[in-house]
Amino acid sequence: KTDFINFINDQEWKSIEPVSSWFGPSSLLMSSMSALFQLSMWIRHGHGYLTENLGIPVWGSYAIFGLATLFSGLILGLVSEAFGTACEH
């Protein structure tokens, strides 16, 4: 507590270089990192639910997530191709 008060009173904060806007909490980069972290937590909880509550073996959970990844990649690829084709005309 004393160190914080001295930090403010002695204006030591002026000697600290500000964080670049690229690495700020509201930047696109940090928002994307946050979204990826939340996605990984959702996947972890989903894996726990599948294995603990539904009794699916671990390899079965991995297979489900693997197939979901392949399917979402297929859908994103088709959507991307559709937008690319629509933009050419």
N, C-alpha and C positions, 0 to 999 in steps of 0.2 A: 504494500500500500504506500509506504514511504517513497519507494523508488518511483512509483507512478506519479505521485504528487511532485516530486523533484523533477521528473521528466517534463511535466507541464509548466511548473513554476520557472525552471531554468531555461525553458524554451528549447530543450534538446530536440524536440520534434522537428525543428527547422533544418537540422543537419541530415535528416533522413530523406533519401531520394524517394519520390512518389512511385507507386506501382504503375507500370505502363498500362494504358487503357486496354491493350490486347489481353492482359492477364487480370484485368479487373473482374470482380464477381458478376457483373452484368454483361460481360462481353460474350460474343458468339462462341468463342473457344471454351470459356468456362461453363456456359450454359449447355454446350454440347457434352462436355465432360460430366456434368451433373446428370444429364439425361442418360448417358451410358452407364453411370453408376447406378441410377435408379433401375435401369433395365436389368443390370446384372443382379441386383437384389431381388427383382421380380422373378428372374429365372431361378435363383437360389431357392426362393420360397416355393415356386412351382415344383422344383425337383423334390424338395422336402415333402410337399403335399402328395405328389405321385408315389414316392417310395414309402412314406410313413403312414399316410391315411388310406391310400388305395392299395397298398401292398405290391405295387409294381416293382420288379427288380431294378437295380441301379442301371443295368445295361438297357432295360426297357425304357427307362426315363431318358437315357442318352439317345436312344433311337428316336423317341418321340420328338425331342428337341432338335435332333439332326434333321429329321424329316420336315419339321416346321421351318427350319432354316432354309432348306432346299426349296420348299414350297413358297416361302416369302421371297426368296431370290428370284424364282420363276415369275411370280406375280409382278415384282418390281421391274424385272426385265421386260415383260410384256407391256406394262404401262409405259415404261421408258421408250420402248420401240413405237408404241402407238402415238405418243406425243411427238416423237421425232418424225414419224411419217406424216402426222397431221400438220406439223410446222413447215414441211417441205412443200405442201400444196398451197 
